[in-house]
Amino acid sequence: MTASADSTTDAAGSAAALRAELVEVAAERDALRAQLEGDLPTATRWLQRKVWRQAAALDVLNRRVVTQRFVLRTLDELGRSLTAAEYRAARSGVTNRQLRERINDPDAA
C-alpha cells in the first residue's frame, strides 16, 4: 500500500470514527433529555445498550489477549521466540498505522 493510499484509508477511518462518536453523543444527549423529562425507561434503555456495546468490545479484546497469550506460551514451550522476520511480518500485518507505530521493531534497540 502506498503512503497516499494509507493516509486516505486513515482519513476515511477517522471520518467514520468521528461520525460514530457524533451519533453516540447525540444518543447520550437524547437519553439525558429523556431523563430530565422523567422518561426513565428511555434513558435506562440507552444506558443498557451502551453497557452491552462496551461488554461486547471488552469480550473481543479479551479474546485477542487470550489468543496472543496462547501463541506466546506455545512458542515458549517450544523453546523459541519469534524471529526478527516473523516479528516484522506480524507487525506489518497490523493495518492501523498508529497502532503499528506503537509496536517496537526488535532491531531498533
N, C-alpha and C positions, 0 to 999 in steps of 0.2 A: 504494500500500500504506500502511496506517495505521501509526502508531507502535507500537500494541499488536500488530498482526499482524507487524510487523518484529521486535519483541522476542520474539514467540512462535517465529518462524522461527529467530532466533538461538539461542534456548534449545534448540530441537529439534536444531539443528546442533551445539551444544555437547555435548548429551547423546550424540548419535551419535559425536562425536569422542572423548568420554570412554570410551564403550563400545569403540570401535575400539582405543584406547590400552590399555585393560584387557586385551582379547584379545591384543594384541601382547606385553604384559608377561608374561601367563600363558604364552604360547608360548615366550618367551625363557627364562622360569623352567624350563619343561619341557625345553628344549634344554640348559640348563646342568646340570640334574639328570641328563639322559641322558649328558652328557659326564663328569660325576663318577662315574657308574656304569660308565663305559667303553664306552658305546654311541655311539661316534664317528660312525657313519653317520647316526643320527637327528639329532645335533647339527649335522652338516655339511649335511644336507638343509634344516634350518630356516634356517641361515645363508645357504645358496644361495637359498632362496625370498625371504629378506629383501633380498638384493642384487638379485635380479630385480625386486622391487617398487620398490626405490629407483631402479633404472635406468629402469624404465618411467615413474616420476614425473618423473625428470630429463628424459627424452625429451619428455614432454608440455610441461614448462616450456620446454625449448629450442625446441620448435615454436612456442610462443606468442611467444617473444622474436624468433625469425626472422620471423614474420608481422608483428609490430609494427615491426621494423626495415624490412621491405619497404614497409609503408604510409608510414612516415616518409620513407624515401628517395624514394618516388614523389611524395609531396607536395612534397618539396624540389625534385625535378626539374621539377615543375610550377610552381615559383616561389611556392608558397603554404604556409601552415601552417593548422592547424585554426582556425576562427573560435571566438570565445568560446561561441557557441551550440552548435557542433558538439562542442566540448570538454566542456561541461556535459552534453550529451546522452549522450556516451560515458561520462562519469563516472557519471551516474545509472543507466546500464545495468549497472554493477557491483553484483551482488546481495549480496556480503559487505559488511556495514556497516563493519567495522573496516578492510578494505582500501579501501573507498570514502573513508573519512575520511583515509587516508594520502595520497590524491591531492589535490594542492593545487588550489584554484579559481583560474583565471587572473585573476579580478577581485579576489581577496583582497589582492594586493600593493599 
